């Protein structure tokens, strides 16, 4: 049980880290925001069960948290206007 919790937290952090790195390096491109990919990973959770689905949900949650501001504004497409690039930030 504890191992599953630790794995889910680690997977969520990896999702957050990939989302932030993608935001910093690819945020200037004209394409979909990465919170959409996180939400897309939530969908299989309704159809399957097991540890893999929990890890997919955790990874998707990390992606969504890393781009939470755009989710709240429902910004789906386009470059991000960022003045200061920060890793430990919800943008």
N, C-alpha and C positions, 0 to 999 in steps of 0.2 A: 504494500500500500504506500509506504513512504517513498519507495523507489519510483513509483508511478507519479507521485506528486512532484518529486525532484525532476524527473524527466519532463513533465509538462511545463514546469517553471523554466527549465533550461531551454526547452523548445520555444517557449514564448519569448524568452530573451533573444534567442537566435533570430526569430521573426522580427522582433523590434530592431535588432542590430542591422539586419539586411534591409529593412525598411528605411532606417536612418541613413545608411551608407548609400542606398539607391537615391534617396532624396537629395543628399549632398552632391553626388556625382552625376545623377541623371535628372535632377529636378528642373533643369533648364530645357529639357526636350519637350516637344509637343506631343503628348501621349496620355494614356489613361493614368489616373492616380493609383498608387499602390494599395490604398485602402479597399479598392474594388476587388483585388485579388484576395485580400483577407476575408472579405465577406463571401467570396466564391468558395473559400475553403470551409465555411460554416455549413454550406448546403448538404454535403454528403453525410453530415452528422445525423440528419433526420432519416436516413435510409439504411445505415449500417450501425453495427455496434462493435466494440472492442477497443483495444489500446491504441491502434493506429488512428482511429477517428478522434480520440482524445488528443493525440499529438497533432493531428491536422488542425483541430479546433484551437489548440494552444498557439500553433504557428500563425494561424490566421488572426488570432487575437493580438499577437505581437505586431503584425503588419498594420492592423487597424489602429492600435494605440499609437504607433509611430507617426501616423498621419491623421490623428483624431480631429484636428482643427478643420481639415478639408472635408472630413466626413460630416461634421456638424454644419458646415456651409453647403453640403452636397455638391462640392466641386468635383466633377468627374473627369474632366479633360483639360489639358493645357499645362503650360509651364508654371512653376511656382516662382513667386516674386520673393526672394529671400535676400536680405541684406547681410545678416550675420549667420554663418553656417555653424550650427552647434549639434553635437551628437546627443547629449543628454537633454533633449527638448522634445516636446510634443508639438508637432507642426502640421 
